[in-house]
């Protein structure tokens, strides 16, 4: 039970980090066109859009894992109380 909660929480953190990285690349998108340096390339907005949709689905799936673990824990407590 505890492992389900930790898996869900870990997945939520990973999905949030992925979303944050994608948002950062989009935020710097305009800088690449304004002479941001030779190593700066503009982000592919289509790719970033897909990455953000994937992150949103990962967040939803991991949130459901946490909700299910919480419900199971509640059922166990009710059963043994």
Gaussian input, Z-matrix of N, CA and C with variables (Angstrom, degrees):
# hf/3-21g

backbone

0 1
 N
 C     1     B1
 C     2     B2     1     A1
 N     3     B3     2     A2     1     D1
 C     4     B4     3     A3     2     D2
 C     5     B5     4     A4     3     D3
 N     6     B6     5     A5     4     D4
 C     7     B7     6     A6     5     D5
 C     8     B8     7     A7     6     D6
 N     9     B9     8     A8     7     D7
 C    10    B10     9     A9     8     D8
 C    11    B11    10    A10     9     D9
 N    12    B12    11    A11    10    D10
 C    13    B13    12    A12    11    D11
 C    14    B14    13    A13    12    D12
 N    15    B15    14    A14    13    D13
 C    16    B16    15    A15    14    D14
 C    17    B17    16    A16    15    D15
 N    18    B18    17    A17    16    D16
 C    19    B19    18    A18    17    D17
 C    20    B20    19    A19    18    D18
 N    21    B21    20    A20    19    D19
 C    22    B22    21    A21    20    D20
 C    23    B23    22    A22    21    D21
 N    24    B24    23    A23    22    D22
 C    25    B25    24    A24    23    D23
 C    26    B26    25    A25    24    D24
 N    27    B27    26    A26    25    D25
 C    28    B28    27    A27    26    D26
 C    29    B29    28    A28    27    D27
 N    30    B30    29    A29    28    D28
 C    31    B31    30    A30    29    D29
 C    32    B32    31    A31    30    D30
 N    33    B33    32    A32    31    D31
 C    34    B34    33    A33    32    D32
 C    35    B35    34    A34    33    D33
 N    36    B36    35    A35    34    D34
 C    37    B37    36    A36    35    D35
 C    38    B38    37    A37    36    D36
 N    39    B39    38    A38    37    D37
 C    40    B40    39    A39    38    D38
 C    41    B41    40    A40    39    D39
 N    42    B42    41    A41    40    D40
 C    43    B43    42    A42    41    D41
 C    44    B44    43    A43    42    D42
 N    45    B45    44    A44    43    D43
 C    46    B46    45    A45    44    D44
 C    47    B47    46    A46    45    D45
 N    48    B48    47    A47    46    D46
 C    49    B49    48    A48    47    D47
 C    50    B50    49    A49    48    D48
 N    51    B51    50    A50    49    D49
 C    52    B52    51    A51    50    D50
 C    53    B53    52    A52    51    D51
 N    54    B54    53    A53    52    D52
 C    55    B55    54    A54    53    D53
 C    56    B56    55    A55    54    D54
 N    57    B57    56    A56    55    D55
 C    58    B58    57    A57    56    D56
 C    59    B59    58    A58    57    D57
 N    60    B60    59    A59    58    D58
 C    61    B61    60    A60    59    D59
 C    62    B62    61    A61    60    D60
 N    63    B63    62    A62    61    D61
 C    64    B64    63    A63    62    D62
 C    65    B65    64    A64    63    D63
 N    66    B66    65    A65    64    D64
 C    67    B67    66    A66    65    D65
 C    68    B68    67    A67    66    D66
 N    69    B69    68    A68    67    D67
 C    70    B70    69    A69    68    D68
 C    71    B71    70    A70    69    D69
 N    72    B72    71    A71    70    D70
 C    73    B73    72    A72    71    D71
 C    74    B74    73    A73    72    D72
 N    75    B75    74    A74    73    D73
 C    76    B76    75    A75    74    D74
 C    77    B77    76    A76    75    D75
 N    78    B78    77    A77    76    D76
 C    79    B79    78    A78    77    D77
 C    80    B80    79    A79    78    D78
 N    81    B81    80    A80    79    D79
 C    82    B82    81    A81    80    D80
 C    83    B83    82    A82    81    D81
 N    84    B84    83    A83    82    D82
 C    85    B85    84    A84    83    D83
 C    86    B86    85    A85    84    D84
 N    87    B87    86    A86    85    D85
 C    88    B88    87    A87    86    D86
 C    89    B89    88    A88    87    D87
 N    90    B90    89    A89    88    D88
 C    91    B91    90    A90    89    D89
 C    92    B92    91    A91    90    D90
 N    93    B93    92    A92    91    D91
 C    94    B94    93    A93    92    D92
 C    95    B95    94    A94    93    D93
 N    96    B96    95    A95    94    D94
 C    97    B97    96    A96    95    D95
 C    98    B98    97    A97    96    D96
 N    99    B99    98    A98    97    D97
 C   100   B100    99    A99    98    D98
 C   101   B101   100   A100    99    D99
 N   102   B102   101   A101   100   D100
 C   103   B103   102   A102   101   D101
 C   104   B104   103   A103   102   D102
 N   105   B105   104   A104   103   D103
 C   106   B106   105   A105   104   D104
 C   107   B107   106   A106   105   D105
 N   108   B108   107   A107   106   D106
 C   109   B109   108   A108   107   D107
 C   110   B110   109   A109   108   D108
 N   111   B111   110   A110   109   D109
 C   112   B112   111   A111   110   D110
 C   113   B113   112   A112   111   D111
 N   114   B114   113   A113   112   D112
 C   115   B115   114   A114   113   D113
 C   116   B116   115   A115   114   D114
 N   117   B117   116   A116   115   D115
 C   118   B118   117   A117   116   D116
 C   119   B119   118   A118   117   D117
 N   120   B120   119   A119   118   D118
 C   121   B121   120   A120   119   D119
 C   122   B122   121   A121   120   D120
 N   123   B123   122   A122   121   D121
 C   124   B124   123   A123   122   D122
 C   125   B125   124   A124   123   D123
 N   126   B126   125   A125   124   D124
 C   127   B127   126   A126   125   D125
 C   128   B128   127   A127   126   D126
 N   129   B129   128   A128   127   D127
 C   130   B130   129   A129   128   D128
 C   131   B131   130   A130   129   D129
 N   132   B132   131   A131   130   D130
 C   133   B133   132   A132   131   D131
 C   134   B134   133   A133   132   D132
 N   135   B135   134   A134   133   D133
 C   136   B136   135   A135   134   D134
 C   137   B137   136   A136   135   D135
 N   138   B138   137   A137   136   D136
 C   139   B139   138   A138   137   D137
 C   140   B140   139   A139   138   D138
 N   141   B141   140   A140   139   D139
 C   142   B142   141   A141   140   D140
 C   143   B143   142   A142   141   D141
 N   144   B144   143   A143   142   D142
 C   145   B145   144   A144   143   D143
 C   146   B146   145   A145   144   D144
 N   147   B147   146   A146   145   D145
 C   148   B148   147   A147   146   D146
 C   149   B149   148   A148   147   D147
 N   150   B150   149   A149   148   D148
 C   151   B151   150   A150   149   D149
 C   152   B152   151   A151   150   D150
 N   153   B153   152   A152   151   D151
 C   154   B154   153   A153   152   D152
 C   155   B155   154   A154   153   D153
 N   156   B156   155   A155   154   D154
 C   157   B157   156   A156   155   D155
 C   158   B158   157   A157   156   D156
 N   159   B159   158   A158   157   D157
 C   160   B160   159   A159   158   D158
 C   161   B161   160   A160   159   D159
 N   162   B162   161   A161   160   D160
 C   163   B163   162   A162   161   D161
 C   164   B164   163   A163   162   D162
 N   165   B165   164   A164   163   D163
 C   166   B166   165   A165   164   D164
 C   167   B167   166   A166   165   D165
 N   168   B168   167   A167   166   D166
 C   169   B169   168   A168   167   D167
 C   170   B170   169   A169   168   D168
 N   171   B171   170   A170   169   D169
 C   172   B172   171   A171   170   D170
 C   173   B173   172   A172   171   D171
 N   174   B174   173   A173   172   D172
 C   175   B175   174   A174   173   D173
 C   176   B176   175   A175   174   D174
 N   177   B177   176   A176   175   D175
 C   178   B178   177   A177   176   D176
 C   179   B179   178   A178   177   D177
 N   180   B180   179   A179   178   D178
 C   181   B181   180   A180   179   D179
 C   182   B182   181   A181   180   D180
 N   183   B183   182   A182   181   D181
 C   184   B184   183   A183   182   D182
 C   185   B185   184   A184   183   D183
 N   186   B186   185   A185   184   D184
 C   187   B187   186   A186   185   D185
 C   188   B188   187   A187   186   D186
 N   189   B189   188   A188   187   D187
 C   190   B190   189   A189   188   D188
 C   191   B191   190   A190   189   D189
 N   192   B192   191   A191   190   D190
 C   193   B193   192   A192   191   D191
 C   194   B194   193   A193   192   D192
 N   195   B195   194   A194   193   D193
 C   196   B196   195   A195   194   D194
 C   197   B197   196   A196   195   D195
 N   198   B198   197   A197   196   D196
 C   199   B199   198   A198   197   D197
 C   200   B200   199   A199   198   D198
 N   201   B201   200   A200   199   D199
 C   202   B202   201   A201   200   D200
 C   203   B203   202   A202   201   D201
 N   204   B204   203   A203   202   D202
 C   205   B205   204   A204   203   D203
 C   206   B206   205   A205   204   D204
 N   207   B207   206   A206   205   D205
 C   208   B208   207   A207   206   D206
 C   209   B209   208   A208   207   D207
 N   210   B210   209   A209   208   D208
 C   211   B211   210   A210   209   D209
 C   212   B212   211   A211   210   D210
 N   213   B213   212   A212   211   D211
 C   214   B214   213   A213   212   D212
 C   215   B215   214   A214   213   D213
 N   216   B216   215   A215   214   D214
 C   217   B217   216   A216   215   D215
 C   218   B218   217   A217   216   D216
 N   219   B219   218   A218   217   D217
 C   220   B220   219   A219   218   D218
 C   221   B221   220   A220   219   D219
 N   222   B222   221   A221   220   D220
 C   223   B223   222   A222   221   D221
 C   224   B224   223   A223   222   D222
 N   225   B225   224   A224   223   D223
 C   226   B226   225   A225   224   D224
 C   227   B227   226   A226   225   D225
 N   228   B228   227   A227   226   D226
 C   229   B229   228   A228   227   D227
 C   230   B230   229   A229   228   D228
 N   231   B231   230   A230   229   D229
 C   232   B232   231   A231   230   D230
 C   233   B233   232   A232   231   D231
 N   234   B234   233   A233   232   D232
 C   235   B235   234   A234   233   D233
 C   236   B236   235   A235   234   D234
 N   237   B237   236   A236   235   D235
 C   238   B238   237   A237   236   D236
 C   239   B239   238   A238   237   D237
 N   240   B240   239   A239   238   D238
 C   241   B241   240   A240   239   D239
 C   242   B242   241   A241   240   D240

   B1=1.4413
   B2=1.5323
   B3=1.3118
   B4=1.4643
   B5=1.5221
   B6=1.3518
   B7=1.4609
   B8=1.5266
   B9=1.3361
   B10=1.4690
   B11=1.5232
   B12=1.3249
   B13=1.4659
   B14=1.5195
   B15=1.3203
   B16=1.4621
   B17=1.5301
   B18=1.3280
   B19=1.4630
   B20=1.5228
   B21=1.3272
   B22=1.4606
   B23=1.5124
   B24=1.3359
   B25=1.4645
   B26=1.5252
   B27=1.3224
   B28=1.4612
   B29=1.5217
   B30=1.3161
   B31=1.4598
   B32=1.5149
   B33=1.3324
   B34=1.4640
   B35=1.5263
   B36=1.3195
   B37=1.4614
   B38=1.5251
   B39=1.3243
   B40=1.4653
   B41=1.5293
   B42=1.3283
   B43=1.4643
   B44=1.5186
   B45=1.3226
   B46=1.4690
   B47=1.5268
   B48=1.3218
   B49=1.4675
   B50=1.5297
   B51=1.3216
   B52=1.4650
   B53=1.5229
   B54=1.3104
   B55=1.4639
   B56=1.5230
   B57=1.3112
   B58=1.4682
   B59=1.5305
   B60=1.3383
   B61=1.4690
   B62=1.5233
   B63=1.3209
   B64=1.4586
   B65=1.5266
   B66=1.3125
   B67=1.4644
   B68=1.5264
   B69=1.3172
   B70=1.4645
   B71=1.5180
   B72=1.3370
   B73=1.4695
   B74=1.5258
   B75=1.3209
   B76=1.4679
   B77=1.5184
   B78=1.3152
   B79=1.4679
   B80=1.5250
   B81=1.3334
   B82=1.4679
   B83=1.5238
   B84=1.3226
   B85=1.4598
   B86=1.5181
   B87=1.3192
   B88=1.4604
   B89=1.5294
   B90=1.3182
   B91=1.4633
   B92=1.5269
   B93=1.3151
   B94=1.4632
   B95=1.5258
   B96=1.3129
   B97=1.4607
   B98=1.5256
   B99=1.3195
   B100=1.4638
   B101=1.5161
   B102=1.3208
   B103=1.4651
   B104=1.5041
   B105=1.3245
   B106=1.4544
   B107=1.5107
   B108=1.2875
   B109=1.4597
   B110=1.5111
   B111=1.3192
   B112=1.4606
   B113=1.5219
   B114=1.3355
   B115=1.4578
   B116=1.5192
   B117=1.3139
   B118=1.4467
   B119=1.5213
   B120=1.3126
   B121=1.4565
   B122=1.5112
   B123=1.3252
   B124=1.4637
   B125=1.5216
   B126=1.3045
   B127=1.4579
   B128=1.5162
   B129=1.3027
   B130=1.4565
   B131=1.5240
   B132=1.3227
   B133=1.4568
   B134=1.5223
   B135=1.3200
   B136=1.4666
   B137=1.5308
   B138=1.3265
   B139=1.4640
   B140=1.5246
   B141=1.3161
   B142=1.4672
   B143=1.5281
   B144=1.3225
   B145=1.4618
   B146=1.5240
   B147=1.3232
   B148=1.4654
   B149=1.5285
   B150=1.3228
   B151=1.4728
   B152=1.5224
   B153=1.3303
   B154=1.4570
   B155=1.5291
   B156=1.3302
   B157=1.4663
   B158=1.5253
   B159=1.3343
   B160=1.4683
   B161=1.5238
   B162=1.3287
   B163=1.4662
   B164=1.5246
   B165=1.3269
   B166=1.4738
   B167=1.5233
   B168=1.3427
   B169=1.4623
   B170=1.5292
   B171=1.3294
   B172=1.4661
   B173=1.5288
   B174=1.3205
   B175=1.4613
   B176=1.5219
   B177=1.3278
   B178=1.4633
   B179=1.5314
   B180=1.3264
   B181=1.4640
   B182=1.5273
   B183=1.3232
   B184=1.4675
   B185=1.5164
   B186=1.3106
   B187=1.4639
   B188=1.5246
   B189=1.3225
   B190=1.4605
   B191=1.5257
   B192=1.3242
   B193=1.4687
   B194=1.5187
   B195=1.3326
   B196=1.4672
   B197=1.5318
   B198=1.3246
   B199=1.4700
   B200=1.5259
   B201=1.3302
   B202=1.4609
   B203=1.5220
   B204=1.3136
   B205=1.4682
   B206=1.5239
   B207=1.3263
   B208=1.4680
   B209=1.5322
   B210=1.3291
   B211=1.4615
   B212=1.5261
   B213=1.3397
   B214=1.4621
   B215=1.5252
   B216=1.3076
   B217=1.4630
   B218=1.5273
   B219=1.3264
   B220=1.4694
   B221=1.5117
   B222=1.3218
   B223=1.4669
   B224=1.5172
   B225=1.3250
   B226=1.4705
   B227=1.5175
   B228=1.3154
   B229=1.4773
   B230=1.5238
   B231=1.3417
   B232=1.4590
   B233=1.5379
   B234=1.3163
   B235=1.4562
   B236=1.5227
   B237=1.3151
   B238=1.4682
   B239=1.5096
   B240=1.3139
   B241=1.4708
   B242=1.5098
   A1=110.38
   A2=114.82
   A3=119.63
   A4=110.83
   A5=115.71
   A6=118.59
   A7=110.91
   A8=117.67
   A9=119.88
   A10=110.43
   A11=115.80
   A12=119.33
   A13=111.17
   A14=117.05
   A15=119.25
   A16=111.45
   A17=117.27
   A18=120.35
   A19=110.03
   A20=116.48
   A21=120.50
   A22=112.04
   A23=116.32
   A24=120.11
   A25=111.29
   A26=116.40
   A27=120.52
   A28=110.56
   A29=116.59
   A30=120.67
   A31=112.17
   A32=116.69
   A33=120.66
   A34=110.74
   A35=116.53
   A36=120.18
   A37=111.51
   A38=117.04
   A39=120.70
   A40=111.01
   A41=116.53
   A42=119.94
   A43=110.79
   A44=117.00
   A45=120.14
   A46=110.69
   A47=116.63
   A48=120.45
   A49=110.52
   A50=116.93
   A51=121.13
   A52=110.74
   A53=116.13
   A54=120.76
   A55=110.82
   A56=117.44
   A57=121.47
   A58=111.72
   A59=116.67
   A60=119.57
   A61=111.40
   A62=116.28
   A63=120.38
   A64=110.75
   A65=116.85
   A66=120.41
   A67=111.03
   A68=116.66
   A69=120.57
   A70=112.24
   A71=115.75
   A72=118.87
   A73=110.92
   A74=116.91
   A75=120.24
   A76=110.19
   A77=117.14
   A78=120.52
   A79=111.55
   A80=116.62
   A81=120.32
   A82=112.36
   A83=118.01
   A84=123.40
   A85=111.61
   A86=117.64
   A87=121.61
   A88=111.67
   A89=117.67
   A90=120.72
   A91=111.57
   A92=116.77
   A93=120.23
   A94=111.08
   A95=116.87
   A96=120.32
   A97=112.75
   A98=116.62
   A99=121.27
   A100=112.05
   A101=117.53
   A102=120.85
   A103=112.72
   A104=116.87
   A105=121.44
   A106=114.15
   A107=118.80
   A108=120.91
   A109=110.94
   A110=115.03
   A111=120.43
   A112=111.72
   A113=117.38
   A114=119.72
   A115=112.57
   A116=117.84
   A117=121.04
   A118=110.21
   A119=116.30
   A120=121.27
   A121=108.64
   A122=117.21
   A123=118.41
   A124=110.91
   A125=115.86
   A126=120.70
   A127=109.47
   A128=116.41
   A129=121.45
   A130=106.06
   A131=116.51
   A132=120.54
   A133=112.50
   A134=118.35
   A135=120.40
   A136=110.25
   A137=115.75
   A138=120.01
   A139=110.83
   A140=116.42
   A141=120.16
   A142=111.35
   A143=116.74
   A144=119.78
   A145=111.20
   A146=116.10
   A147=120.58
   A148=110.10
   A149=117.13
   A150=120.66
   A151=110.84
   A152=117.08
   A153=119.69
   A154=111.85
   A155=117.07
   A156=120.02
   A157=109.90
   A158=116.80
   A159=120.47
   A160=110.80
   A161=116.77
   A162=120.60
   A163=110.63
   A164=116.41
   A165=119.99
   A166=110.12
   A167=117.68
   A168=120.73
   A169=111.39
   A170=116.88
   A171=119.95
   A172=110.56
   A173=116.58
   A174=119.91
   A175=110.67
   A176=116.66
   A177=120.40
   A178=111.39
   A179=117.44
   A180=120.92
   A181=111.23
   A182=116.50
   A183=119.23
   A184=111.87
   A185=117.63
   A186=120.65
   A187=109.66
   A188=116.97
   A189=120.01
   A190=110.51
   A191=117.98
   A192=121.25
   A193=110.74
   A194=116.17
   A195=120.27
   A196=110.32
   A197=117.39
   A198=120.67
   A199=110.91
   A200=116.75
   A201=120.56
   A202=110.84
   A203=117.15
   A204=120.51
   A205=110.51
   A206=116.80
   A207=121.18
   A208=110.38
   A209=116.55
   A210=120.17
   A211=111.17
   A212=116.67
   A213=120.02
   A214=111.24
   A215=116.00
   A216=119.63
   A217=110.17
   A218=116.71
   A219=120.16
   A220=111.87
   A221=117.05
   A222=121.24
   A223=110.54
   A224=117.36
   A225=120.20
   A226=111.43
   A227=115.73
   A228=118.93
   A229=110.67
   A230=116.24
   A231=119.99
   A232=111.12
   A233=116.43
   A234=120.61
   A235=111.46
   A236=117.46
   A237=120.86
   A238=113.34
   A239=119.08
   A240=120.28
   A241=111.15
   D1=-48.76
   D2=179.64
   D3=-62.80
   D4=-34.44
   D5=-179.97
   D6=-68.33
   D7=-32.91
   D8=176.42
   D9=-63.43
   D10=-42.58
   D11=178.66
   D12=-64.20
   D13=-42.30
   D14=-178.83
   D15=-70.17
   D16=-35.69
   D17=176.20
   D18=-64.19
   D19=-45.34
   D20=178.64
   D21=-62.39
   D22=-44.51
   D23=179.88
   D24=-65.05
   D25=-41.21
   D26=178.18
   D27=-63.39
   D28=-41.82
   D29=178.16
   D30=-64.48
   D31=-38.48
   D32=176.77
   D33=-62.02
   D34=-43.29
   D35=179.48
   D36=-64.87
   D37=-41.43
   D38=179.97
   D39=-65.43
   D40=-42.59
   D41=179.30
   D42=-65.68
   D43=-39.93
   D44=178.87
   D45=-64.94
   D46=-39.94
   D47=178.15
   D48=-63.83
   D49=-40.14
   D50=177.71
   D51=-63.35
   D52=-43.44
   D53=178.21
   D54=-64.18
   D55=-41.23
   D56=178.63
   D57=-63.11
   D58=-42.06
   D59=178.74
   D60=-63.40
   D61=-42.81
   D62=179.23
   D63=-64.76
   D64=-43.04
   D65=178.57
   D66=-62.42
   D67=-37.39
   D68=177.63
   D69=-64.93
   D70=-41.30
   D71=177.87
   D72=-63.97
   D73=-38.70
   D74=178.33
   D75=-68.66
   D76=-39.75
   D77=-179.99
   D78=-63.36
   D79=-32.48
   D80=179.18
   D81=-88.07
   D82=-0.18
   D83=-175.87
   D84=-54.25
   D85=-47.23
   D86=-177.70
   D87=-68.83
   D88=-30.37
   D89=-179.66
   D90=-62.61
   D91=-33.27
   D92=-179.23
   D93=-64.71
   D94=-30.66
   D95=179.69
   D96=-84.72
   D97=-16.88
   D98=-178.23
   D99=-97.72
   D100=29.69
   D101=178.28
   D102=74.55
   D103=41.89
   D104=-177.75
   D105=-72.29
   D106=-1.04
   D107=179.20
   D108=121.50
   D109=160.42
   D110=-176.77
   D111=-68.25
   D112=-29.73
   D113=-177.44
   D114=-84.94
   D115=-2.55
   D116=-177.48
   D117=-96.82
   D118=119.67
   D119=177.77
   D120=-112.54
   D121=145.88
   D122=177.97
   D123=-66.39
   D124=143.76
   D125=178.36
   D126=-71.31
   D127=147.85
   D128=172.95
   D129=-83.35
   D130=107.81
   D131=-173.51
   D132=-64.44
   D133=-31.53
   D134=177.10
   D135=-65.85
   D136=-44.27
   D137=178.50
   D138=-62.95
   D139=-41.55
   D140=179.75
   D141=-67.29
   D142=-35.59
   D143=176.39
   D144=-62.85
   D145=-43.25
   D146=177.35
   D147=-64.37
   D148=-41.97
   D149=179.23
   D150=-61.13
   D151=-38.36
   D152=-179.86
   D153=-71.86
   D154=-35.54
   D155=175.60
   D156=-65.33
   D157=-42.50
   D158=177.31
   D159=-60.73
   D160=-43.95
   D161=179.69
   D162=-62.54
   D163=-39.56
   D164=179.20
   D165=-62.80
   D166=-42.07
   D167=178.25
   D168=-67.63
   D169=-37.27
   D170=176.25
   D171=-63.72
   D172=-41.66
   D173=177.71
   D174=-60.97
   D175=-46.55
   D176=-178.99
   D177=-62.88
   D178=-42.80
   D179=-179.18
   D180=-64.94
   D181=-43.67
   D182=-179.70
   D183=-71.25
   D184=-32.36
   D185=175.37
   D186=-64.59
   D187=-39.60
   D188=177.47
   D189=-64.76
   D190=-36.04
   D191=176.17
   D192=-61.41
   D193=-44.34
   D194=179.07
   D195=-64.77
   D196=-42.42
   D197=179.29
   D198=-62.75
   D199=-41.67
   D200=179.71
   D201=-65.61
   D202=-43.50
   D203=177.97
   D204=-61.81
   D205=-39.38
   D206=178.50
   D207=-64.29
   D208=-43.41
   D209=179.19
   D210=-64.59
   D211=-41.47
   D212=178.33
   D213=-64.13
   D214=-40.97
   D215=178.77
   D216=-64.15
   D217=-40.92
   D218=176.35
   D219=-61.36
   D220=-41.02
   D221=178.47
   D222=-64.72
   D223=-42.11
   D224=178.03
   D225=-62.94
   D226=-42.81
   D227=179.06
   D228=-62.70
   D229=-42.81
   D230=179.23
   D231=-64.77
   D232=-35.93
   D233=-178.25
   D234=-69.96
   D235=-41.29
   D236=-176.08
   D237=-93.83
   D238=-4.65
   D239=-178.47
   D240=-86.01

